[in-house]
């Protein structure tokens, strides 16, 4: 069996599979199906400073190739997360990647300030700065659409997170040049990148002839976006290999249902993968994807997962 360990900056994980933020709450629901400690890391639902009710209903709609969600970062706020959720994850032995967000750049910093004082902080293996959620009423809050805004948020988060703790900037594909945004985030001190968030979309109800979501727009996830995620990971990895960006770990996410899907992201350059929408109809999906990915690595004759990361770039250049 292949060595499935992976490195995210100075942090080493026993395997490269994680949950995707927002698709498994904060662990208790998923833990009924398998131990959350089985995963390389558990990524939390994005947490904000204050309790947030989210956007009005209806706020989810199935599509032929996935789903739109317009949840709007609903959650109880950082205080409840630090008192209840993070300590529980720590008691389960989970390695936790905490997703954080804010209505302003400064609010990101306030969330992190409280996070690092939580008794569950030792379980945290990284902070994921969600600068790219499309499910907000004000599109101006999508910091990752602009290099300057991305740089400002990441610099604040990096400055509040203890040295040695990785910071990942979660990027949107809804931009003209994702490499430029990646450059801004890495230049501001991000350890690495999470790619990608959902794509902005609209579904129209053909009986009532109006949008199915109360908030009109939502984030498209599921199988439809896998090629977009692979493309984004590919572009950023290619820029790193060409010396246009500093070398940094990438977490690939978007449309992963199987180990073969995960392998696409890994071969394109991802050092870890997140499983999200697939958990809604198969709660065991993250652990299943891990087993399938390991089988794929073995099938190709590799002894180490790390040897497969970015291999498609080498084979593209080969005759």
C-alpha positions, 0 to 999 in steps of 0.5 A: 500500500502506498504511503498516503501522507502529505505535507501542507507547509510545515504540517504533515497529514496522514492522508490527503482527503478532507471535507469541504467547508459547509458540507458536513457542518462541524463534524458531529453529524458526519461522525455518526457514519465514520470517525472524523479522525480517519480523514487527513483533516476536517474542514469546518463550516465557515465561521464568522464573528457574529451569529448569522441566519443566512439568506432567505428560503428557498436556498437550495436547488438541485441541478442536472449535474450538482446543486446550487446553494444560497445558504449565506454563511449561516452559523452561530458565530465564533464564540459558540464555535470556540466553546462547543464545536472546536473542543468537541473536534479536539476530543475526537482526535480530528485534525481541524482546518478552520474556515473563517470569514468576515464582512470586512477585512478587519472582521477576519482578524477578529474571528482569528483573534478569538479562535486562537484562544479556544481550548481546542486550538491545539487540534487546528492544523490550519486556517482557511480564509474563505475570501470567495463565498458567492452566497452573499447579498453584497457581491462586494464581499467576495474579496477574491475577485480583486487582488488588492482585497485578497492581499489585505484579508490574507495579510490580516489573517496571517498576522493574527495566526501563530507562526507555523500554522498554515493559512490557506486562501480559498479562491473563486474561479469567477475571475478573469485571471486566477493566477493574479489572485493567487499571486496576491494571496501568496504574496500576502503570506498565505501558506497555500491555496484552496481551489476552488469555491462554488461558481455563481449561478442561477436556476429558473423555475420553468413552472413559475418562471422565476428564480428558484432561489429566494436570493436569486443567485447561488453557488454551483457545486457538484460534478459539473465543476470538477473540470473547472477545479482541475483547470484552476489547480492546473493553471496555478501549479503551472505558474509555480513550476514556471517560477511565476508564483512561489511554490506552495501547497494547493488543496483541490476541491470541486466536484469530487465524487470518486477516487478517480476524480480526486486523482485528477486534482492531484495529478494537476498539482493538488497536495490534498483534496476536499470532498463536499457535495457528494456527502449529501447523498453519501455521508461516507463519501470522504472516507470512500474517496480516500480508499479509492484514491489509495487504490488508484495510487497503487494501480499506477504503481506508485509507492508514495502519494507525494510522487503523484502530485503534479505529475500530469505537468511532467507527462504533458512535457514528455514526448 
